[in-house]
Amino acid sequence: MIAFTPHLVILTLGLLPSSLGNLVYLSPTTTHPELGIPAPQLLLKRDGTPASKFHNRRIRFTHGVASGDPYADSAIIWTRALPKGVKDWAHKYTETDRTDPVCVRWEVSTSEMEFSEGNIVSEGETSTSGRVDFTVKVEATGLESYRYYWYRFTGCDRRKGKDISPVGRFKTLPKEDDEEVESAAIAVVSCSNYAEGLFKGYSNIAKRDAVDWIVHLGDYIYETHKPFRTLTRMPKPWKEVVTQQDYRRRYAQYRSDRDLQFAHQKMAFINVWDDHEVANNGWRDGSSSMIWQVLEGLTWQERRQGALRAFFEWMPVRQVEPVDEFRIWRSFKIGKLAELVMLDTRYYDRDATDRPDLQLQDERSIMGKKQEKWLENTLLDAQNRNATWKLIGNQVQFSPFNETANGGNGNEPFYWDGWAGYLSNRKRLLDAIVDHGISNTVMLTGDYHALWTADLTHPSVPYNASTGFGSIGVEFAGPGITSWNGYGKESEDREESDKVSAALLRDNPTMKWAEGHFRGYFEVTFGKEELRTRYWSIADVWDKGAGEFESGVWVVREGEGRLGRPFGDVKAGVVGNG
């Protein structure tokens, strides 16, 4: 609404000009006020400039800067602007701090060093407050495609010249019809438990600077307070987090890590959540860990809503469809090279997990029918627009492996929390790939805390495990950045871990490489003729001086739909079945 006074205009957030639109206030939805955060009323002159300074105290940019969800002409940029004197260790604020707006200016430049009139291409002023944990998230628009930009935040009173954030960097996407770009690259990460090691993998990616964007497949934070090894990385608060305030504290702790801050500062992230952003083995209506919320008097819906709202506050992600509560599944068109599809196989509309008795139920879905149809249409559109690679960012194990050799999975026959627990949904996706002739499908998988590579097969298409003929796509799964490895206690000893890997290959003809001892990540470089995946393993996530090594390189040639033969050399784990 708009209320006129002789000299002032009072605007509520819904009608603010874009230069004042902090997107955090709009999350998770713009059309359901009961789910939103009340925005402070801003006093503006008739020309749209502030009538008075917002919250005159100095600003501290306590958690650096971040960028994410780049398009060809825009990107999301993020910071946290905490007024000096506000106590935020508990992320519980006075009423004044909750309601009084803090004015923050943002600038995007073509130069890392010069933020002057000739270099600034996008800018504006916005506000934040304790209602949104003093986070700021804006969309920088009007940008050129496939180039680097630098950005920063300042206090609105620039005469002080001191309230200035670090300078961040991001790269926009190529235009969707761009055929000139020869190659692009992403780093794929997941499962980063603050209490289980140092976040060196993040900073290694940024230091090597060999990719354009970082794709995070979820478990960015962990809700649990166990295990931990040192007091310096003891989870805060020291309990399983269940309230929105709890989740804010946990995000703040993670984002205080210098390695993670450095990665966010240097590269744009493309994030989805997995289960631990809310609770272990979560799904639409619950999780395997409900006792903590019951003890604190919360329903599952209250816990889930508070957790995912904190995610939207702290992560540089877009709200892709404001009318759809908490939708995070979306896609990115990387020129004619690729379509990157980011799924939500966790909280959007997933049926109950860990139910082997329902494995074959026809209507059972890991993502909900609406998302299923969207995924099929998105892949078909990518095929029709001649995008070479279809990259699917997927939280959980897609290949339904025989898991009896893995003690970390309780020697169960399947990993029920993955797609193996939703076989009908999996078959519908494979049917769509075959029926529509979708080529060059690459599944990117996190969650499992161990790596593997695999051919993807369809029951109606004969498959030769040795040559790979008959494969309709590939799966690359990555280890965690720090999280406990997926083989359980066998992961601790490299020799014992390799025994598990060998047994898994023996029992699963589509699996070609398995490794469960090292943490790390992988990088995917995709061009017009081939896609090349490099795995990086970290020798010791607790040793600041320990390095990383390239543990394996895998190639997929355009049009083949299988892992390239002969397989390349690997420096960890076990290779077979080809």
N, C-alpha and C positions, 0 to 999 in steps of 0.2 A: 504494500500500500504506500501511497505518497501523501504526506500532510504538509500543507503550505503554511509558512509563517511569513511576515513581511520581508525577512532577509535570508531565511534558511529553508532548506528542503530536507526532510527526514525520510530516508529510504530504508526499508528493510532489505535483507539480503537478496530476496528473490528478484528485486528490481534494480540491484546495483549494476552499474556499468561494468564491463569485463575487467577494467583496470582495478576494480575494487573487489573482484570476486575470488575470495579464498575458497578453493574447491573443497576444502575439508568440511566446511559448513554444509555443503550439499550432499555429503556422503552419509548413508549409503544410497539415498534416493532423493530426488527433488520433488516428487509428487505425493509423498506420504509424510505430511508434517509431523505426525506422531512419532516417526522414526528419526527425525532430524534433530539438529542441535540449534537451540535458539540463538540467532546471531545478534550481536549488539547493534543497537540503532546508531547510525553514524550521522553526525551533524555536518551537512555540506552547504556551502554557498550555492547560489543559483548557477554558477559556472562549473559546479561539480568539485571544487577544491575543498579541502577540509576547513571547517570554520574555526577549529582550534586544534592544537596538537593532541594526538592520541597518547595518553599514558607517557608523560614527559620523561620518565626515567630512562636511563641508558639501557641498551639492548645487548644481551650476550647471545651469540649464535652457538648454543651449547653442544650441538650434535652435527656440526659441519653442514654440508649441503649434499643434495642428491638429485638425480634426474631419472626419468623413466618414460616408458611407453612412447618412444619417438614415432612420429609419422614423417611423411616427406616434407611437410610444411609446419610442423609444430612438435613440441615436446612438453612433458610435465617437469617442472622444477620444484624443489622442496627445501625447506629448512625449518629450524625451530628457533624462534625469537623470544627469549626469556628476558623480561625486564629485570634490571639489576635490583636486588633486594627481595625478589620473590623466592620463597623457599619451595623447592620442587622435589626434594628427596622422596617424598611420599606421593607426589603428583596429586595432592589434595590442597585446594586453594581457598583463599578467603573469597567472600562474595564479590568484593571489589575486583580482585584479580580474575575472577570468573567472568565478570561482565564488562569491565573496562577494556576497550579495544586498544591494541598496540599497533601503531602504524609501521608498516614495512614496505620498503621500496625494492623492486627487482629490476635487473637490467641484463640483457643478453647482447653480447658483442661478437663481432667477427675477429677480435683480437684478444689474446690472453692477457696482454699487458695494458691495453688502452680501452677504457670505458668512457669514450668521449662522443660528442655529437655525431662525428663522422663514422664511428664504428658501431654504435648501439643500433640494433635493428628491431628490438622488441623491448618494451619497458612498461612499468606501471606501478601503482601503489595499491596495497591491500591491507588487511588488518587481521589480527588474530587475538585470542584471549585464552584464559584458563579453561573455558568451556571445551576447547579442542586441544588442550594440552600445549597451547602456544605453538602449534604446528602451522606451517604455511605451505600451501600447495597451489600453484597457479599454472596455467597453460600459456607457454610462450608461443605466439603465432606469427604468421607472415615470414616464415623462414624458407631458405632455399633447400633443395633436396641434396642428400648424400654429401654433407659437408660438416665439418666441426664448427661448433659454437662454444663460447665461454660465457659464464653467467655468474652473478653474485647478488647478494642481498645487502641492503643497508638500512639504517634508520631513516625515517622520512626527513628528519632535520639534518640535511647533508652538511650544514655549516660546521657541525661538530667534527666531521671527517674521521671519526674513530669507530663508529658502530658499523663495521664492514665484515661481512662473512668471508670465509675462504672462497677462492674462485674455482668454480666447477667447470667441467667440460662434458659435452655430449655430441653425438653424431646423429643427424637425421637419416631417415630411410631414403632409398632411391624412389622416384615416382613409380607407380605400379606398372606403367607401360614402358619403363626404361629398359632398353635392350643393350645399352652401351656398357653398363657396369659388368666387368668380367668376373668378379668374385666378391664375396663378402664372408664374414666370419663371426661366430658367436662362441662364447664360453658357456658351458652348461654346468650349473652347480646345484646342490641341494643339501639338506640335512646338516645344519650348522649349529651344533649344540655348544653354547658358550662354556659350559662346565666341563666339556670333554676334550678341550684342546685349544690351541691358539689358532686364530683365523688367518694363518699365513697364506692359505690357498687364495683367498680374496686378493690380498696385496700382490701376490705373485702374478696373478692375471693382469693387474693394472701396471705393474712394473715392466712386464714383458711387452705389453701393449701390442699384441698380435691379433686382437679381435676388435670388432666394431661395437658389440653390445654383449651384455651379460644376461643370460636367461636363468632365472632361479625357479626351480620346480617345486619349491615348498619346504616346509620345516625350517623356515628362516629363523624362528625362535622355537623354544621348547617350553611347554607349560609346566613341566615337572620340576621339582627341586632336587631330584636325584638322578644319576650319581654326580658327585663332584670330587675333585682330587686336591684342589688347593683353595685356600681362603681367598686368594686374589681373584678367583673365578667362581666364587660361590654365588649361586643364583639369588637374585633379589626380586621380590621378597622371598624369604626362606620358607616357602610352602608351595603347594601347587596353586597356580594362579587361576582365579575363577571370575573375578569382577573386572569391569572395565579399567578401574584404577590399577588393579594388579597387572593387567596386560600392558598398560602404559608403562609401568615401572620396568617390566621385563624388556619391552622394546627399547626403552631408554638405556638400559644396561648394555644390551647388545650393540646399540648404535654409538655407545661411548668407546667401543673397541677401535683402536687406531687403524688396524689393518682393514676392517670393514669400512670405516670412514674414507680411507684412501681409495678403495675401489669405487665407492659411490661417487666420490669427487671426480674421478677420472673417466667413468663410463656410465652410460645409461643402463639401468636394469629393466628387465621385463619379468615381472613376478607373477606367480600364482601361489595360493596357499596349499598346504597339505593338511594332515590331521593335527599336528602339534601346535599350529597357530591357534587352535581351540583346545583339543583334548585328544589323547591317544585313541587311534582307531575310530575316529569320529565319523558320523554320517549325518543325514538330514535331521534325524530325531533323537540322537543320543551318541554315546561313546562307551568305550570299555572302562572309563574312569569317571564315574558319576558321584562317588561318595563325597568328594570334596565340596562340590556345589551344594549337595544336600545339607552338609554340615553348616554351610554358610547361608542356607535359606534361599538359594536361587533355583529357578527352574532351568532346564536345559536351554530353552529359548532365550532366557535372559543372559545366560552365560555366553551362548553362541553370538548373540547380537552385540554384547559388549566387546567380545574378543575381535570380531570381524570389523566393528567400528574402529577399534584401536588400530587394526591393520590398515584401514583406509586413511587414518590420521597420519600414520608414521611411514607409509610406503608411497613412493611416487607413481601411483597407478591411476588410470583413468576410470571414471564411472561410465562404462560404455553404453549402458541403457538405463537411464535414470528411473524409468517406470518399473524396472525389474529389481527387486530388493536383493542386494548383495551379489548380483551377477558379476563374475570376474572372467568368465570364458569369453575370449575375443581372439582376433587374428590380426596379423601384420603382413602387409604386402611388400616384400623386399624386391621391388622391380619385377622383371620377368624371371629373376633367378629363383625366387622361392616365395611360398606362403608359410608363415610361421603361425600355427594354430595353438593357442594356449587353452587347455581344458580345465574344468573343475570336476574332477572325479571324486570329490569329497563331500562338500557341504551344500551344493546347489539343490540336488534332488536325488541323492544316492539312497538306495534301499539299504536295509540293515546289513552291516558287515559281519564277517566271521560266522556265517551261517552255511556250513557245508550241506545241511539238509535241504537248502533252497537253491543249490548251485545250478540246477538245470531248469529252474522255473522260467517259463517263457517270457513273462512280462517283467522280470527282474532287470533293474537298470543300475549302472554305476554312476550315471550322470543325469538321468531323467529324460523323458521322451522329447521335450522341447530342445534340449541341448543335443541330443542324438540327431534330430532332424537338421539342426543348424550345422553340425559337424559334416554331415553328408553333403549338404548344399554348399558349404564352404569348400570342401575338397573338390566337388564338381565344378564350382566356379573357378577354382585355381587351375584345374585341368583345362577348362574351356578357354581361359585367358593365356594358356601356354606358359604358366609358371613351371619352371623345370622341377624344382624340389618341393615336396609337401612335407614340411617338418611339423611334427605333432608333439608339443610339450605336454607331457603326461606324467602325473604324479607317481603312479604305482605300476608294478610289474605287469606288462601286457602279455608276454608269452606264458602260457599255462604249464610251467615246468613241473616235472616230477621232483619234489623237494625232500624225499625221504632221506637223502644223504646229508641234509643240512640240519644239524642239531640246533642251530640258532632259530630255526622255524619249528622246533619241537618235533622234528622228524615227521611232520605231517605230510600227506601225499601232495598237497597243494598249498600255495600261499593264499589263504582264503581272503585276505584283505586286498588282494590284487584282482585283476580281471578274471583270474581263475574262479573266483567266487561269483562271477556274473557272466557265465559262458554264453548265454543267449544274447546279451548285449554285445559281447565280443564278436559273436558270429554275425550279427547284423552289420557291424562295422566292416568286417572282412567281406561280407556279401556286397556291400556298397562299393568297396574298392575294386572287387572283381567285376561286378555288373557294370560299373561306369568306366572301367578301364583306367582307373587312377594309377598313374605311373610314378615311380620314384618316391614312394612313401617311406618316411624315416620316422620311427617312433623314438622319442627322447625321454628317458625314464629316470626317476629319482627314487626316493623313499627307502630303498632296500639296504643301503649302506655297504653294498658290494657291487662290483662291476661285472658286466657280461656283454657280449655281442651275440646277435642271433639273426638268422633268417626268419621271416614271417611266412607262414604257409596257410593255405585254405584247404579244407578237407576234400573239396571237389577237384583240386589241381594236384596231379602227381608230383612228388617232390623227391629229388635226388640229393641226399645229405652231403655226398662227396663233391658234386659239381655245383650244387645250389640251384640247378635248373628246377623250375616250378615255384621258386620263392616269389612272393608278391610284394616284398618290402623287407626292411631291416629294422632291428631294434638296437639302440645303444643305451646301456644303463650305466650310470655313474656311481662311484662311491660317495660317501658323505664328505663334506669339508672337514668335519671333526667327529661326527657321531659314531658311536660304537658299531663295529663292523657286523655285517649281517650273518656271519657264521657262528655267532656266539663265542664261547670260550676258545674254540678252535681258531678264531681269528688272531688271537694273541701270538701264536707261534706260526711263523711263515711256512714251515714245513708241514705242519698239521693243516693249515689253511689250504695249501696246495692239494693235499689229499682229498679234502672236501670238494675242491674245484674239479679234480679229476673224476670223482664219482658223479658229480652233477653232469659233466660232459658225457660220461658213459651212459647216463640214464636219459639224456635229452639230445637227440640227433640234431635239432635245429640250433642248439647252443654251440658257439665256436670258440669262445674264450671266456674264462671265468677267473676272478681273483678276489679274495676276501680279506687280505691282511692290511693293505695300505688304504689310507684316506686320500682324497684328491678331487679331481674334476676332469672334464674333457673339453676340448675345443673342436668345433666343426667348421671347416672351411668349404664353401660350396661354390662351384663355378658352373660353366655351361656344359662341361664334359665329364666332371667327376665331383664327388663329395669325399673329403678326406677328414677323418676323425683322429685326433691325437689325444691320448690319455696321459695325464700327468699325475704321478704318485708322489706323496710327501713321505719322506723317510721317517719322520717322527713329529707328530703334531704338538708335542710338548717341548721340543728343543728349538729355541729361537734360531740357532745356527744351522740346523739341519736343512739340507737342500731338498729339491724335488728332482725327479727324473722322468723322462719320457718313457712310459712303460709299454706303450703299444701304439701302432698306427694302422688304421683300417681304411680301405678305399671302397667306395661304391661307384661304379661307372654308370653314367647316364643311360637309362633305358633298360638296365639289366635286372634291377629289383632284387639283388642279392649281394652279399658280401663278396668283394673281389677275391678271386683265386689267382695264384697261390697266396695264402695268408702271409702277411709281413712278420718280421721278427718281433717278439715281445720280450720284455725284460722282467716280467713278473707274472705269476699265475700259470695257467695251463691252457694250451691250445689243442683243438682236436676237431673231429667230424668234418674234415675237408681237405 
